[in-house]
Amino acid sequence: MSSSAVITVGLSSHRLEVLPLARPLMAAAQAIVLEEAPETDFGELLTGRRSAAEYLEDKEVEFPEFSRGQLEMLVELYRAGKEIVQVEPYLERLIRIHESLAAGVSREEVEHHPELKDIYAMERLTSRALLTFYAAAHTAPFPRVVAAVQDFARADAQRFRLRDELRAAALVPLASRYHSLYVEAGHIHLYLLRALRRHLNGRPRLRPVFLLAHRALPALGRPRSLGPGDLLTLHHIFGSPLAPAREELLAARSLIYIQLLEKKEMAPGADPTPHLTDEIQAARLTDRLTLTDCAALYPRLRALPPPAAVAAVQHYVGQRQEEEGEECPKKPAISQKIDKLQGPDLS
């Protein structure tokens, strides 16, 4: 494993606005590693035997426009000589679990399979926590909903750690095979950086890049957008304890934050990063909210589309500011503990 080799980890969400930013980094690497389980027909896509639309026909993707745009870009990069591989062991094994159960393999056999048992146990843990949240979300008193969010964040943090550990281990052979890698990663997968540093022992050089840092830093004071739920989960991922009141507040704010975000894919136009702009607006609004504010707003927002939810929170905050005579800060509070945990090279 050469000490001169470089692994670039591109951290971002799956949005159309990141594709022009990811492309030059991908083009500079010898190989590109996607954050997805291997698909048997991926080679047909790359070699032109199947179009991006045909490739996506039998697949469930959360962001279809992003997926189509990325696939078309990857085909061009493949034709330019780039190696492209899909590496996400956790999701690959999760698919194996579903396929095994669908084929009639007993749950007991899956539960004790050496390669599948940890994923099976983790999915049971997180699914139970998520179902508890769903059961509480619409009928339970607000404190119980907040507690369910906190429980899910703890479970989800364990899942992220396992996912990132498995992926880091799977990336080690690739680091030996190629002199430069571009590794796709979601912006919350920061534990992947720590796991890679440990697995690679400082060789090759690890270069994390937040793709939207040039726009996020001036607005947020950090190189990426993190909602209150992300911050809560990251604190659990890195074992950085929060004061109980702070943890409860982040959980409560996350319930409001998610209601403010536009769910439909937005294409860059006059605004080159519409989703980031949307996240910045939501962060600035929710950062002003107390636990009491969240409890008052939560039942009002649940049935509203995002634009109406944003207007409702803006009105609520504006009214409260008038009553209390407070000033609205330009930037939300930054979680300094998380920033320090990530290491120095995170621009």
C-alpha positions in Angstrom: 0.0 0.0 0.0 1.7 3.1 -1.2 2.0 6.1 1.1 1.7 8.4 -1.9 -1.8 7.0 -2.8 -4.8 9.2 -2.0 -8.3 8.3 -1.0 -10.7 11.2 -1.6 -14.0 10.8 0.4 -16.7 13.0 -1.2 -19.3 13.7 1.5 -22.7 15.0 0.4 -26.3 14.2 0.1 -27.8 12.6 -3.0 -28.9 15.7 -4.8 -28.6 16.9 -8.4 -26.7 20.0 -7.2 -23.7 17.9 -6.1 -23.1 16.2 -9.4 -21.1 19.0 -11.1 -19.0 19.3 -7.9 -18.3 15.5 -7.7 -17.4 15.1 -11.3 -13.9 16.7 -11.3 -13.0 14.8 -8.2 -14.1 11.5 -9.7 -12.3 12.4 -13.0 -9.1 12.9 -11.1 -9.2 9.5 -9.5 -8.2 6.1 -11.0 -11.3 4.4 -9.5 -14.6 5.5 -8.2 -16.3 3.7 -5.3 -20.1 4.1 -5.1 -22.1 4.0 -1.8 -24.4 1.2 -2.9 -24.7 -2.6 -3.0 -23.4 -4.3 -6.1 -26.0 -4.8 -8.8 -25.7 -7.7 -11.3 -26.6 -5.5 -14.3 -24.3 -2.6 -13.4 -21.7 -3.7 -16.0 -24.4 -3.6 -18.7 -25.1 0.0 -17.8 -21.4 1.0 -17.9 -20.8 -0.7 -21.3 -23.8 0.8 -22.9 -25.9 -2.4 -23.2 -28.5 -0.8 -20.9 -29.5 2.9 -20.6 -29.8 4.6 -17.3 -33.6 4.6 -17.6 -33.6 0.8 -18.3 -31.2 0.2 -15.4 -33.4 2.0 -13.0 -36.7 0.4 -14.1 -36.6 -2.5 -11.6 -34.9 -0.6 -8.8 -36.4 1.5 -6.0 -34.4 4.7 -5.6 -35.2 7.5 -3.3 -34.0 10.3 -5.7 -34.7 9.2 -9.3 -33.5 12.4 -11.0 -30.2 12.3 -9.0 -29.8 8.6 -9.8 -30.4 9.1 -13.5 -28.0 12.0 -13.7 -25.3 10.3 -11.7 -25.5 7.1 -13.8 -25.2 9.1 -17.1 -22.2 10.8 -15.6 -20.6 7.5 -14.5 -21.0 6.0 -18.0 -19.1 8.9 -19.4 -16.3 8.5 -16.8 -16.2 4.8 -17.5 -15.7 5.5 -21.2 -12.9 7.8 -20.2 -11.1 4.9 -18.5 -12.3 5.1 -14.9 -12.9 2.0 -12.9 -16.2 2.1 -11.1 -17.2 -0.2 -8.3 -20.2 -0.5 -5.9 -19.1 -1.1 -2.3 -21.6 -1.1 0.6 -21.3 -4.4 2.6 -24.0 -3.6 5.1 -26.7 -3.0 2.4 -25.4 -5.9 0.4 -25.9 -8.3 3.3 -29.2 -6.7 4.2 -30.4 -7.6 0.7 -29.2 -11.1 1.2 -31.2 -11.3 4.4 -34.4 -10.2 2.6 -33.7 -12.6 -0.3 -33.0 -15.5 2.1 -36.2 -15.0 4.0 -38.2 -14.6 0.8 -36.7 -17.9 -0.4 -38.0 -19.7 2.7 -34.8 -19.7 4.8 -35.8 -19.7 8.5 -35.3 -16.6 10.6 -33.3 -18.7 13.1 -30.9 -19.7 10.3 -30.5 -16.1 9.1 -30.2 -14.9 12.7 -27.2 -17.2 13.3 -25.5 -16.9 9.9 -21.9 -15.7 10.5 -22.0 -12.9 7.9 -25.6 -11.9 8.4 -26.3 -12.1 12.2 -24.9 -8.7 13.1 -26.9 -7.0 10.4 -30.0 -8.9 11.3 -29.7 -7.9 14.9 -29.1 -4.3 14.0 -32.0 -4.1 11.7 -34.3 -5.6 14.4 -33.0 -3.0 16.9 -33.5 0.0 14.6 -36.8 -1.2 13.2 -38.2 -1.6 16.6 -37.1 1.9 17.6 -38.6 3.3 14.3 -41.9 1.5 14.8 -42.1 2.9 18.3 -41.6 6.4 16.9 -44.3 5.9 14.2 -46.7 4.6 16.8 -46.2 7.6 19.0 -45.9 10.3 16.3 -49.5 11.1 15.8 -51.2 10.3 19.1 -48.8 10.3 22.0 -48.0 13.3 24.2 -45.1 15.4 22.8 -42.6 14.3 25.5 -43.1 10.7 24.5 -42.6 11.5 20.8 -39.4 13.3 21.7 -38.2 10.3 23.8 -39.0 8.0 20.8 -36.8 10.2 18.6 -34.0 10.0 21.1 -34.2 6.2 21.3 -34.2 5.9 17.5 -31.1 8.2 17.3 -29.2 5.9 19.7 -30.1 2.8 17.7 -29.4 4.5 14.3 -26.0 5.6 15.6 -25.1 2.0 16.2 -26.2 1.1 12.7 -24.1 3.9 11.2 -21.0 2.7 13.1 -21.5 -0.9 11.9 -22.1 0.3 8.3 -19.0 2.4 8.3 -16.8 -0.2 9.9 -17.8 -2.8 7.3 -17.3 -0.4 4.5 -13.9 0.8 5.7 -12.7 -2.8 5.9 -14.0 -3.5 2.4 -12.2 -0.4 1.0 -8.7 -1.6 2.2 -8.1 -4.0 -0.7 -9.1 -1.3 -3.1 -6.6 1.1 -1.5 -3.9 -1.4 -2.3 -5.1 -1.9 -5.9 -5.4 1.8 -7.0 -3.2 4.8 -6.5 -6.2 7.1 -6.2 -9.8 6.5 -5.2 -12.9 8.6 -5.0 -15.2 7.2 -2.4 -18.8 8.4 -2.4 -20.3 8.9 1.2 -23.3 10.5 2.7 -22.5 13.6 4.8 -23.5 11.9 8.0 -21.0 9.0 7.4 -18.3 10.8 9.3 -17.4 7.7 11.3 -16.2 6.2 8.0 -13.2 8.6 8.2 -12.2 7.4 11.6 -12.6 3.7 10.6 -10.6 4.3 7.4 -7.8 6.0 9.3 -7.6 3.0 11.7 -7.8 0.4 9.0 -5.2 2.1 6.7 -2.7 3.2 9.4 -2.1 6.5 7.7 -1.4 5.0 4.3 -2.6 6.0 1.8 -3.5 9.7 2.5 -7.1 10.3 3.4 -8.7 13.5 2.0 -12.2 14.2 3.1 -14.1 16.8 0.9 -17.5 18.2 1.7 -18.8 19.0 -1.8 -21.0 21.9 -0.7 -18.5 23.5 1.7 -18.0 26.6 -0.4 -21.7 27.5 0.1 -22.4 25.9 3.5 -19.4 27.5 5.3 -20.5 31.2 4.8 -24.1 30.5 5.8 -23.7 27.9 8.6 -20.1 28.2 9.8 -19.6 24.5 9.1 -18.7 22.8 5.8 -22.0 20.9 5.5 -25.6 21.1 6.5 -26.6 19.1 9.5 -30.1 19.1 10.8 -30.8 18.7 14.6 -31.5 15.0 14.1 -28.1 14.5 12.3 -26.3 16.3 15.1 -28.0 14.2 17.7 -27.1 11.0 15.9 -23.5 12.1 15.3 -23.1 12.7 19.1 -24.1 9.1 19.7 -22.0 7.8 16.9 -18.9 9.4 18.3 -19.8 8.7 22.0 -19.8 12.5 22.8 -22.3 12.9 25.6 -24.8 15.7 25.6 -26.5 17.3 28.5 -30.0 15.7 28.8 -31.7 19.0 28.2 -29.7 19.6 25.0 -30.3 16.1 23.7 -34.1 16.5 24.3 -34.0 19.9 22.5 -32.3 18.5 19.4 -34.8 15.7 19.2 -37.7 18.1 19.5 -36.2 20.4 16.9 -35.7 17.5 14.5 -39.4 16.9 14.5 -39.9 20.5 13.3 -36.9 20.6 10.9 -38.1 17.6 8.9 -41.5 19.2 8.3 -39.8 22.3 6.7 -37.7 20.5 4.1 -38.9 20.2 0.5 -39.4 16.5 -0.2 -39.4 16.8 -4.0 -36.2 16.8 -6.0 -35.2 20.3 -7.0 -32.9 21.0 -10.0 -30.3 23.7 -9.9 -31.2 26.9 -11.7 -30.8 30.5 -10.6 -30.0 28.9 -7.3 -27.2 26.4 -8.0 -27.8 24.6 -4.7 -31.6 24.7 -4.0 -31.6 21.8 -1.5 -28.8 23.3 0.5 -30.6 26.7 0.6 -33.7 24.9 1.8 -31.7 23.1 4.6 -30.1 26.4 5.6 -33.5 28.1 5.9 -34.8 25.1 8.0 -31.7 25.1 10.2 -32.0 28.9 10.9 -35.7 28.6 11.8 -35.4 25.5 14.1 -32.3 26.9 15.8 -34.5 29.6 17.3 -37.0 27.2 18.9 -37.2 26.2 22.5 -38.7 22.9 23.7 -42.0 24.7 24.4 -42.0 26.2 20.9 -41.5 22.7 19.3 -44.3 21.3 21.4 -46.7 24.1 20.3 -45.7 23.8 16.6 -45.5 20.1 16.1 -49.3 19.3 15.9 -49.8 22.4 13.7 -47.2 21.4 11.1 -47.8 17.7 10.7 -50.5 18.1 8.0 -48.9 21.0 6.2 -46.8 20.9 3.0 -43.3 22.3 3.5 -43.9 25.8 2.2 -46.9 26.2 4.5 -44.9 24.7 7.4 -42.1 27.2 6.8 -44.5 30.1 6.7 -46.1 28.9 9.9 -42.8 28.7 11.8 -41.7 32.1 10.4 -44.9 33.6 11.6 -44.6 31.9 15.0 -40.9 33.0 15.5 -41.7 36.6 14.3 -44.6 36.9 16.7 -42.5 35.7 19.6 -39.7 38.0 18.7 -42.1 40.9 18.7 -43.4 39.9 22.1 -40.0 39.3 23.7 -38.0 42.0 21.8 -35.3 39.4 20.9 -32.9 39.6 18.0 -32.6 36.8 15.5 -29.0 35.6 15.0 -27.7 35.2 11.5 -26.3 31.7 12.0 -27.4 28.7 14.1 -25.3 27.4 16.9 -22.5 25.1 15.8 -21.9 21.7 17.5 -18.2 22.3 18.3 -17.8 18.9 19.8 -18.7 17.1 16.6 -16.4 19.4 14.5 -13.5 18.5 16.8 -14.2 14.8 16.6 -13.9 14.7 12.8 -10.3 15.7 12.5 -8.5 18.7 11.0 -8.8 18.1 7.2 -12.5 18.5 6.7 -12.9 21.4 4.3 
